[in-house]
Amino acid sequence: MPKKPILSQRVLEQHTLSRYERERRTHKFVLIGSIVVAVVVVLLIGAAVFQRLVYEPNRAVAAVNGEKISVAQVQSRMRLEFADLTYTFNQLASSVQQIKQGNDPNQSFLLQFYQQQLQQMASQGSAEQISSKALDALITDDLVRQEARRRGLTVSQDEIQQEIEKSIGYYRVTLTPFPTYTPATPESTAAATATPLTTSVQLTGTAPLSRTAALTPTATATPKPTATPRLQPTSITLAELQQGKDRGVQFYTSLGYPASEFQTTYETNLLTKKVQDAMASEAPTMTEQYRFDYLRLNNVQSATLYADQLAANSITFEAAISQANTITRPEPIGSGAVQGWTSNVAVESQFGNEVLAALTGGALNKPSGVITSALSGEFYVVMPLEKAVRPLDAADLSQEQSKAYTDWLAAQKADTNKVQRLVDPLTIVPTDLKNRITQFQSQLAGGSQSAPSSTQ
């Protein structure tokens, strides 16, 4: 029979086995823990990458009738807005420098105008202005595209290509020169001969007196129009056209857009024009028009005085107009006039909604009370003389046609059921763009007349 191991050996073997099991279990736990930690790290890195590269760029900043506008779209548009601003600013600043160097006193008005434009552009170069304008432009584009679909308006590829070609300077058809009218050498229509006219008067005891008058030659200048071509744009070559297209695509891709955006921009512009034209064709050609007298006063005291006098018939409107136009001391009190037929469109734009309401609802040949115009802050007293529906003149019709589109667009943007603004665009301005905007503002504060590059 085999000998049984002594007790100490069994205890040692059990102890050794127990330590081995503990080490094996510990190693197993360490391995599992390492794997878990590695998986968690990978998941966190993946989540961060997903957050930055997928979720954040595609997060909705706004929605237009359910169609999302993403962070990536807004950020790209911000860069485009800043690029447009800095390019225009630099072009204008260059013109200002040229005028200053020319030292021409006749250019002083133009110089002042350009400098005012530069100041306005500088105020538009803040991150808040650029981000807000970018989002608003994208909302406008979406609204226009949706309205175009609703109306069945489309743009063909050929229309887009022709628009691109014209903007770059390529013309498929040779342009016909514009004729200019140059007076030809005058041709005489009567012979330039002097035929003396003699009148004799016989006086008693005197020799006859003779008065001779020569006919002045008459020549009528008959200008004949001659077609002299004015300077016309010269069409570029196909190779130059392709170079222009390539530069356009490169410009958009440098701002974070896909290459297709170069063409999409022209498509959107053409669709906007078609929507505007469609709405313009629907604008009314007849409208309510008014003929009225009015007083425009600088302060409410003068307006109240005239309103009371007119209501009491202690002064005629004609006399009130005359006084308002002639009183200049100690300072002018205002003005007045007899207004001919004026459309409601023109009344609203010139005098304000409050005056329009008084003419619409006021009794004829009865002066109104004091009207405060929110448009100008001035005070009016008006007397409606006639009102009727009449055709719009060309200027008012053009204004009404433009107003049809702008009113529609404003109403769409104000409707929170159609346009939802979900994120403040100022909070998503890219860091690189923030730095360029800060540099732009710093250069302006330092008196620099040039803006930083928009794509540096």
C-alpha positions as CSV (number, residue, x, y, z in Angstrom):
1,M,0.0,0.0,0.0
2,P,1.2,3.5,-0.9
3,K,2.2,5.5,2.0
4,K,-0.1,8.4,2.9
5,P,1.6,11.8,2.7
6,I,2.3,13.2,6.0
7,L,0.0,16.1,7.2
8,S,2.5,18.8,6.5
9,Q,2.8,17.9,2.9
10,R,-1.0,17.9,2.4
11,V,-1.3,21.2,4.1
12,L,1.5,22.6,1.8
13,E,-0.1,21.2,-1.3
14,Q,-3.5,22.7,-0.3
15,H,-1.8,26.0,0.5
16,T,0.0,26.1,-2.9
17,L,-3.1,25.2,-4.8
18,S,-5.1,27.9,-2.9
19,R,-2.5,30.6,-3.8
20,Y,-2.5,29.5,-7.4
21,E,-6.3,29.7,-7.6
22,R,-6.2,33.2,-6.0
23,E,-3.6,34.4,-8.4
24,R,-5.6,32.9,-11.3
25,R,-8.8,34.5,-10.2
26,T,-7.0,37.8,-9.6
27,H,-5.4,37.7,-13.1
28,K,-8.8,36.9,-14.5
29,F,-10.4,39.9,-12.7
30,V,-7.6,42.2,-13.9
31,L,-8.0,41.0,-17.4
32,I,-11.8,41.5,-17.4
33,G,-11.4,44.9,-15.7
34,S,-8.9,46.0,-18.4
35,I,-11.2,44.8,-21.1
36,V,-14.1,46.7,-19.6
37,V,-12.0,49.9,-19.1
38,A,-10.8,49.6,-22.7
39,V,-14.3,49.1,-24.0
40,V,-15.5,52.1,-22.0
41,V,-12.7,54.3,-23.3
42,V,-13.4,53.2,-26.8
43,L,-17.1,53.9,-26.3
44,L,-16.3,57.3,-24.8
45,I,-14.0,58.2,-27.7
46,G,-16.5,57.0,-30.2
47,A,-19.3,59.0,-28.5
48,A,-17.1,62.1,-28.6
49,V,-16.3,61.5,-32.2
50,F,-19.9,60.9,-33.0
51,Q,-20.9,64.0,-31.0
52,R,-18.4,66.2,-32.9
53,L,-18.5,64.8,-36.4
54,V,-22.0,63.4,-36.7
55,Y,-24.5,64.6,-34.1
56,E,-23.3,68.2,-33.6
57,P,-23.0,69.1,-37.3
58,N,-26.4,67.6,-38.0
59,R,-28.2,69.0,-34.9
60,A,-31.2,71.1,-35.9
61,V,-30.7,74.9,-35.4
62,A,-34.1,75.7,-37.0
63,A,-36.9,74.0,-38.9
64,V,-38.9,75.4,-41.8
65,N,-42.2,73.6,-42.3
66,G,-40.5,70.5,-40.8
67,E,-37.4,70.7,-42.9
68,K,-34.3,70.9,-40.7
69,I,-31.5,73.5,-41.0
70,S,-28.4,71.9,-39.4
71,V,-25.5,73.3,-37.5
72,A,-23.1,72.5,-40.4
73,Q,-25.3,74.5,-42.8
74,V,-25.4,77.5,-40.6
75,Q,-21.7,77.5,-39.9
76,S,-20.9,77.3,-43.6
77,R,-23.3,80.1,-44.3
78,M,-21.6,82.2,-41.5
79,R,-18.3,81.8,-43.3
80,L,-19.9,82.8,-46.6
81,E,-21.5,85.9,-45.0
82,F,-18.1,86.9,-43.5
83,A,-16.3,86.3,-46.8
84,D,-18.8,88.5,-48.6
85,L,-18.5,91.2,-46.0
86,T,-14.7,91.3,-46.0
87,Y,-14.5,91.2,-49.8
88,T,-16.9,94.1,-50.2
89,F,-15.2,96.0,-47.3
90,N,-11.7,95.6,-48.9
91,Q,-13.0,96.7,-52.3
92,L,-14.6,99.8,-50.9
93,A,-11.6,100.6,-48.7
94,S,-9.4,100.4,-51.8
95,S,-11.7,102.9,-53.6
96,V,-11.5,105.2,-50.6
97,Q,-7.7,105.1,-50.7
98,Q,-7.6,105.8,-54.4
99,I,-9.9,108.9,-54.0
100,K,-7.8,110.2,-51.1
101,Q,-4.6,109.8,-53.2
102,G,-6.2,111.6,-56.1
103,N,-6.9,114.6,-53.8
104,D,-9.8,115.7,-56.1
105,P,-12.2,118.1,-54.3
106,N,-14.9,117.1,-56.7
107,Q,-14.8,113.6,-55.2
108,S,-15.4,114.7,-51.6
109,F,-19.1,113.7,-51.7
110,L,-18.3,110.3,-53.0
111,L,-15.5,109.9,-50.4
112,Q,-17.9,110.8,-47.6
113,F,-20.5,108.3,-49.0
114,Y,-18.0,105.5,-49.2
115,Q,-16.8,106.2,-45.7
116,Q,-20.3,106.0,-44.4
117,Q,-20.7,102.7,-46.1
118,L,-17.5,101.4,-44.5
119,Q,-18.8,102.4,-41.1
120,Q,-22.1,100.6,-41.7
121,M,-20.3,97.4,-42.8
122,A,-18.0,97.6,-39.8
123,S,-21.1,97.5,-37.5
124,Q,-22.3,94.4,-39.5
125,G,-19.0,92.6,-38.8
126,S,-19.8,91.3,-35.3
127,A,-20.3,87.6,-34.6
128,E,-23.9,88.3,-33.5
129,Q,-24.8,90.1,-36.8
130,I,-23.1,87.5,-39.0
131,S,-24.6,84.5,-37.2
132,S,-28.1,86.0,-37.3
133,K,-27.8,87.0,-40.9
134,A,-26.6,83.5,-41.9
135,L,-29.6,81.7,-40.2
136,D,-32.1,84.2,-41.6
137,A,-30.7,83.7,-45.2
138,L,-31.0,79.9,-44.9
139,I,-34.6,80.3,-43.7
140,T,-35.4,82.6,-46.6
141,D,-33.9,80.1,-49.1
142,D,-36.0,77.2,-47.6
143,L,-39.2,79.3,-47.7
144,V,-38.5,80.2,-51.3
145,R,-37.8,76.7,-52.4
146,Q,-40.9,75.4,-50.7
147,E,-43.1,78.1,-52.3
148,A,-41.5,77.3,-55.7
149,R,-42.5,73.7,-55.3
150,R,-46.0,74.7,-54.2
151,R,-46.4,76.8,-57.3
152,G,-44.7,74.3,-59.6
153,L,-41.9,76.6,-60.5
154,T,-38.6,75.0,-61.5
155,V,-35.2,75.9,-62.9
156,S,-33.6,73.9,-65.7
157,Q,-30.0,73.0,-65.9
158,D,-29.6,75.1,-69.0
159,E,-31.0,78.2,-67.2
160,I,-28.5,77.6,-64.4
161,Q,-25.6,77.2,-66.8
162,Q,-26.6,80.4,-68.7
163,E,-26.7,82.3,-65.4
164,I,-23.3,81.0,-64.4
165,E,-21.9,81.9,-67.8
166,K,-23.2,85.4,-67.8
167,S,-21.8,86.1,-64.3
168,I,-18.4,84.9,-65.3
169,G,-18.4,86.8,-68.6
170,Y,-19.2,84.2,-71.3
171,Y,-21.9,85.0,-73.9
172,R,-23.2,82.3,-76.1
173,V,-24.6,84.8,-78.6
174,T,-22.6,87.8,-79.8
175,L,-24.2,90.9,-78.2
176,T,-25.8,93.5,-80.6
177,P,-24.1,96.9,-80.1
178,F,-26.3,99.7,-78.7
179,P,-26.7,102.5,-81.3
180,T,-25.7,106.0,-80.3
181,Y,-27.1,109.0,-82.1
182,T,-24.4,111.3,-83.5
183,P,-25.6,114.5,-85.2
184,A,-24.5,114.6,-88.8
185,T,-23.2,117.8,-90.5
186,P,-26.2,120.2,-91.0
187,E,-27.5,120.5,-94.4
188,S,-29.0,123.8,-95.6
189,T,-32.7,123.7,-96.6
190,A,-32.6,127.3,-98.0
191,A,-30.1,129.0,-100.3
192,A,-27.8,131.2,-98.4
193,T,-28.1,134.2,-100.7
194,A,-28.7,137.7,-99.7
195,T,-31.4,139.4,-101.7
196,P,-31.6,143.1,-100.9
197,L,-35.0,144.5,-100.0
198,T,-35.2,148.2,-100.8
199,T,-37.9,150.4,-99.6
200,S,-38.0,154.0,-100.9
201,V,-39.9,156.8,-99.2
202,Q,-40.2,160.0,-101.2
203,L,-40.1,163.1,-98.9
204,T,-40.8,166.6,-100.2
205,G,-37.6,168.5,-100.9
206,T,-35.3,165.7,-100.1
207,A,-33.6,163.0,-102.0
208,P,-35.2,159.6,-101.7
209,L,-34.2,157.6,-98.6
210,S,-33.4,154.0,-99.2
211,R,-33.4,151.2,-96.5
212,T,-31.7,148.1,-97.6
213,A,-32.1,144.9,-95.5
214,A,-30.2,141.7,-96.4
215,L,-31.9,138.4,-95.8
216,T,-30.2,136.3,-93.2
217,P,-29.3,132.9,-94.7
218,T,-31.3,130.1,-93.0
219,A,-29.9,126.6,-92.5
220,T,-31.8,123.9,-90.7
221,A,-29.6,121.3,-89.1
222,T,-31.1,117.9,-89.5
223,P,-29.2,115.4,-87.3
224,K,-29.1,111.9,-88.8
225,P,-28.7,109.1,-86.3
226,T,-25.7,106.9,-87.0
227,A,-25.3,103.6,-85.3
228,T,-22.0,103.8,-83.4
229,P,-21.5,100.8,-81.1
230,R,-20.8,101.5,-77.5
231,L,-18.4,99.5,-75.5
232,Q,-19.8,96.0,-74.9
233,P,-18.6,93.1,-72.7
234,T,-16.3,90.9,-74.6
235,S,-17.1,87.2,-74.3
236,I,-14.4,85.1,-72.7
237,T,-13.1,81.8,-74.1
238,L,-14.5,78.4,-73.0
239,A,-11.2,77.7,-71.2
240,E,-11.5,80.9,-69.3
241,L,-15.2,80.0,-68.5
242,Q,-14.0,76.7,-67.0
243,Q,-11.4,78.4,-65.0
244,G,-14.0,80.8,-63.6
245,K,-16.2,77.8,-62.7
246,D,-13.3,76.1,-61.0
247,R,-12.5,79.2,-58.9
248,G,-16.2,79.4,-57.9
249,V,-16.2,75.7,-56.8
250,Q,-12.9,76.2,-54.9
251,F,-14.3,79.2,-53.1
252,Y,-17.3,77.3,-51.8
253,T,-15.4,74.2,-50.8
254,S,-12.9,76.4,-48.9
255,L,-15.9,77.6,-46.8
256,G,-17.0,74.1,-45.9
257,Y,-19.6,73.6,-48.6
258,P,-19.9,70.6,-51.0
259,A,-18.7,71.4,-54.6
260,S,-22.4,71.3,-55.7
261,E,-23.1,74.5,-53.7
262,F,-21.6,76.7,-56.4
263,Q,-24.4,75.6,-58.8
264,T,-27.0,75.5,-56.0
265,T,-26.5,79.2,-55.3
266,Y,-27.4,80.2,-58.8
267,E,-30.4,77.8,-58.8
268,T,-31.7,79.4,-55.6
269,N,-31.3,82.9,-57.0
270,L,-33.2,82.0,-60.1
271,L,-36.0,80.4,-58.1
272,T,-36.2,83.5,-55.9
273,K,-36.6,85.6,-59.1
274,K,-39.4,83.4,-60.4
275,V,-41.2,83.4,-57.1
276,Q,-41.0,87.2,-57.0
277,D,-42.2,87.5,-60.6
278,A,-45.1,85.2,-59.8
279,M,-46.2,87.2,-56.8
280,A,-45.7,90.5,-58.7
281,S,-48.1,89.2,-61.4
282,E,-50.7,88.7,-58.7
283,A,-50.4,92.2,-57.2
284,P,-53.5,94.4,-57.7
285,T,-53.4,97.0,-60.4
286,M,-56.3,99.0,-58.8
287,T,-56.3,100.3,-55.3
288,E,-58.0,102.8,-53.0
289,Q,-56.7,106.3,-53.6
290,Y,-57.1,109.6,-51.7
291,R,-57.0,113.3,-52.4
292,F,-56.6,115.3,-49.2
293,D,-55.1,118.4,-47.5
294,Y,-52.6,117.9,-44.7
295,L,-50.6,119.7,-42.1
296,R,-47.4,118.2,-40.8
297,L,-46.4,119.8,-37.5
298,N,-43.2,119.4,-35.5
299,N,-44.8,119.5,-32.1
300,V,-48.1,118.4,-30.6
301,Q,-48.9,121.8,-29.3
302,S,-49.0,123.3,-32.8
303,A,-50.9,120.4,-34.1
304,T,-53.5,120.6,-31.3
305,L,-53.9,124.4,-31.9
306,Y,-54.6,123.9,-35.6
307,A,-56.9,120.9,-35.1
308,D,-59.0,123.0,-32.6
309,Q,-59.2,126.0,-34.9
310,L,-60.1,123.8,-37.9
311,A,-62.8,122.0,-35.9
312,A,-64.3,125.4,-34.8
313,N,-64.2,126.7,-38.4
314,S,-62.1,129.7,-37.2
315,I,-59.6,129.0,-39.9
316,T,-59.7,127.4,-43.3
317,F,-57.4,124.5,-44.2
318,E,-55.9,126.6,-47.0
319,A,-55.0,129.4,-44.5
320,A,-53.6,126.8,-42.0
321,I,-51.4,125.4,-44.8
322,S,-50.2,128.9,-45.7
323,Q,-49.4,129.7,-42.1
324,A,-47.6,126.4,-41.4
325,N,-45.4,127.0,-44.5
326,T,-44.5,130.6,-43.7
327,I,-44.0,130.6,-39.9
328,T,-40.2,130.2,-39.4
329,R,-39.6,132.2,-36.2
330,P,-38.5,131.5,-33.6
331,E,-38.3,128.2,-35.5
332,P,-40.3,126.4,-38.3
333,I,-43.5,124.8,-37.0
334,G,-44.0,122.4,-39.9
335,S,-45.5,122.4,-43.3
336,G,-48.7,121.6,-45.3
337,A,-49.8,120.9,-48.8
338,V,-52.7,119.9,-51.0
339,Q,-52.1,116.3,-51.9
340,G,-53.3,115.0,-55.3
341,W,-54.6,111.5,-55.9
342,T,-52.3,109.2,-53.8
343,S,-52.6,105.4,-53.5
344,N,-52.9,103.8,-50.1
345,V,-49.5,102.2,-50.8
346,A,-47.9,105.7,-51.2
347,V,-49.8,107.1,-48.2
348,E,-48.6,104.3,-46.0
349,S,-44.9,104.7,-47.1
350,Q,-44.9,108.5,-47.0
351,F,-47.1,109.4,-44.1
352,G,-47.6,106.2,-42.1
353,N,-50.4,103.8,-41.2
354,E,-52.0,106.2,-38.8
355,V,-52.6,108.8,-41.5
356,L,-53.8,106.1,-43.9
357,A,-56.4,104.9,-41.2
358,A,-57.6,108.5,-40.8
359,L,-58.1,108.9,-44.6
360,T,-59.8,105.5,-44.9
361,G,-62.3,106.0,-42.0
362,G,-62.5,109.8,-41.9
363,A,-65.5,111.7,-43.2
364,L,-64.9,113.8,-46.4
365,N,-64.3,117.5,-46.0
366,K,-64.0,117.2,-42.3
367,P,-60.6,117.8,-40.6
368,S,-59.2,115.0,-38.4
369,G,-57.9,115.4,-34.9
370,V,-54.2,115.2,-34.2
371,I,-52.5,112.1,-35.7
372,T,-49.1,110.9,-34.4
373,S,-47.2,109.1,-37.1
374,A,-45.1,106.2,-35.8
375,L,-43.2,106.3,-39.1
376,S,-41.8,109.8,-38.7
377,G,-42.7,110.8,-35.2
378,E,-44.4,113.9,-36.5
379,F,-48.0,115.2,-35.9
380,Y,-50.6,115.4,-38.7
381,V,-53.9,117.0,-39.2
382,V,-55.6,115.8,-42.5
383,M,-58.8,116.5,-44.3
384,P,-60.0,113.9,-46.8
385,L,-61.4,115.4,-49.9
386,E,-62.1,112.4,-52.2
387,K,-61.5,108.7,-52.2
388,A,-62.0,106.2,-55.0
389,V,-60.6,103.0,-56.4
390,R,-58.2,104.0,-59.2
391,P,-55.5,102.4,-61.3
392,L,-52.0,102.4,-59.8
393,D,-49.4,104.5,-61.6
394,A,-46.2,102.8,-62.7
395,A,-44.2,103.7,-59.6
396,D,-46.9,102.6,-57.2
397,L,-47.5,99.4,-59.1
398,S,-43.8,98.6,-59.0
399,Q,-43.8,99.2,-55.2
400,E,-46.9,97.1,-54.7
401,Q,-45.3,94.3,-56.7
402,S,-42.1,94.3,-54.6
403,K,-44.2,94.6,-51.5
404,A,-46.1,91.4,-52.4
405,Y,-42.9,89.3,-52.0
406,T,-41.5,91.1,-48.9
407,D,-44.8,91.0,-47.1
408,W,-45.2,87.3,-47.8
409,L,-41.7,86.6,-46.6
410,A,-42.1,88.6,-43.4
411,A,-45.4,86.8,-42.6
412,Q,-43.8,83.4,-43.2
413,K,-40.9,84.1,-40.9
414,A,-43.2,85.5,-38.2
415,D,-45.4,82.4,-38.2
416,T,-43.9,80.2,-35.4
417,N,-45.9,77.2,-36.7
418,K,-43.9,77.4,-40.0
419,V,-40.5,78.6,-38.8
420,Q,-39.1,77.3,-35.5
421,R,-35.8,78.7,-34.3
422,L,-34.4,76.1,-32.0
423,V,-30.8,77.3,-31.2
424,D,-29.3,80.7,-30.9
425,P,-26.9,80.8,-33.9
426,L,-24.4,82.9,-31.8
427,T,-23.7,79.9,-29.7
428,I,-22.5,77.8,-32.7
429,V,-20.1,80.2,-34.3
430,P,-17.0,78.2,-35.2
431,T,-13.8,79.0,-33.3
432,D,-11.8,79.8,-36.5
433,L,-14.5,82.2,-37.6
434,K,-14.6,83.8,-34.2
435,N,-10.9,84.5,-34.4
436,R,-11.2,86.1,-37.8
437,I,-14.1,88.3,-36.7
438,T,-12.1,89.4,-33.7
439,Q,-9.2,90.2,-35.9
440,F,-11.5,92.2,-38.2
441,Q,-12.8,94.2,-35.3
442,S,-9.3,94.8,-33.9
443,Q,-8.1,96.1,-37.2
444,L,-11.0,98.4,-37.5
445,A,-10.4,99.7,-34.0
446,G,-6.8,100.3,-34.9
447,G,-7.7,102.3,-37.9
448,S,-6.8,99.7,-40.5
449,Q,-8.5,100.1,-43.9
450,S,-8.4,96.4,-44.8
451,A,-10.1,93.3,-43.5
452,P,-8.5,89.9,-42.9
453,S,-8.8,87.2,-45.5
454,S,-12.1,85.3,-45.0
455,T,-10.5,81.9,-45.9
456,Q,-7.1,82.2,-44.1
